[in-house]
């Protein structure tokens, strides 16, 4: 009976899907639902008390939370502008037929992403070291003294993290742009060359418009991932100095695990989710409106 039931064609797909459905419900969906629920409670570990929106009200009145929010938005804006611009330009250069050994360059540019993050953080900490760092040595070659302490300076610490993150992630997003560039027909570039279009005009009139779907994907994905920045500032500065590199993820970690307030930490997580959803909706709608207006004009 059981054997005949298992051999039935309509049952087999569900049997094969069961492990995925089980793990998804237990380890994905249930934590999301539970964390959303306890964000409205005062959670004690072995019990809870429903307190409504008190955790969210406490966050709104918390000055440190707004410092973390400001730092996160600052990082997301500056990092994405620099990283996406550099990755796009790098992809266009590598895709050029004038460049020899393009496959080697693609491998080299992707290597930083394969490196362990703690190793990268230690290397950059040494590069920016005051007396023994690489930049300090370069300065001394020209008779100058490198006095800046990047990761101990309130104004420079975040820029050091941005530089490190750009260096590490540029090759990764360059691979996406290379995939998008591969889908643009060579005939389009040949026609532009016959019409006398230069490199800059070809880039802005042909490459960029045809690459817009991939560009939109990269912007959304990069923004969501950069909103979740934690490892780099935590390893290098732990949110310091003076909360200048404190991000929402670090604030969430400190609130949830160091202070033991899982309810407030869950509220931080859902505020971050709201920020990312609002950005994605605004960006996608803005892009779709532009495309619809262009198609109507056409």
Buried (B, 14 or more C-beta within 10 A) or exposed (E): EEEEEEEEEEEEEEEEEEEEEEEEEEEEEEEEEEBBBBBBBBBEEEEBEEBEEBBBEBBEEBEBBEBBBEBBBEBBEBBBEBBBEBBBBBBBEBBEEEEEEBEEBBEEBBEBBEEEEEEBBEBBBEBBBBEEBBBBEEBEEEEEEBEBBBBBBEEBBBBBBBBBBBBBBBBBBBBBBBEBBEEBEEEEBEEBEEEEBEEEEBBEEBBEEBBEEBBBEBBBEBBBBBBBBBBBBBBBBEBBBEBBBBBBBBBBBBBBEEEEBBBBBBBBBBBBBEBBEEBBEEBEEEBEEEEEEEEEEE
